[in-house]
Amino acid sequence: MHPDDEPVFKRSKWGTNHYYFNPRNPVGMALIVIGLLFTAMMLILMADHAGPWAPDPVPASTTSPTYDDIAPFAPSTTGPFPSPSGSPSAS
């Protein structure tokens, strides 16, 4: 290995098994920059509600809504009780 070569990943010195990108390697530096740009772009898209976070477009209505569309469970006009089947005749 050439003495100027640096590994892309380096082991963390905090006593854990974690690795990090080595900024002394050009590939490691490129991965750091790409990661930062990607993160910044996603945060901007989320803040602007754009891209995958864009709200669904509201379709333009060609007709005005009817009463049944607005209140499909409106109370009936016949009253709360059914009418009797045989009404008494006046004689």
Secondary structure, 3 states (H helix, E strand, C coil): CCCCCCCCEEECCCCCCCEEECCCCHHHHHHHHHHHHHHHHHHHHHHCCCHHHCCCCCCCCCCCCCHHHHCCCCCCCCCCCCCCCCCCCCC
